[in-house]
């Protein structure tokens, strides 16, 4: 859980983002489509980093 506390201005700015469903002082809730894309990109990047590291060590 994040230790960030968002003020009213920050919450309004975050809610302008089309990928954000809602916000509170302590949380940002993203759209399912955005979450899926972010997780997929993260997995691919981790795989590429691991592959590059393995090649560098051999």
PEUR-V391905 format. One record per backbone hydrogen bond with DSSP energy under -1.0 kcal/mol. NH is the residue of the N-H (numbers start at 1). CO is the residue of the C=O. If there is no record, write none. Layout:
NH,CO
NH,CO
//
This chain:
6,25
11,7
12,8
13,9
14,10
15,11
17,14
20,17
21,29
22,29
24,27
29,22
31,19
35,31
36,32
37,33
38,34
39,35
40,36
41,37
42,38
43,39
44,40
45,41
46,42
47,43
48,44
49,45
50,46
51,47
52,48
53,49
54,50
55,51
56,52
57,53
//
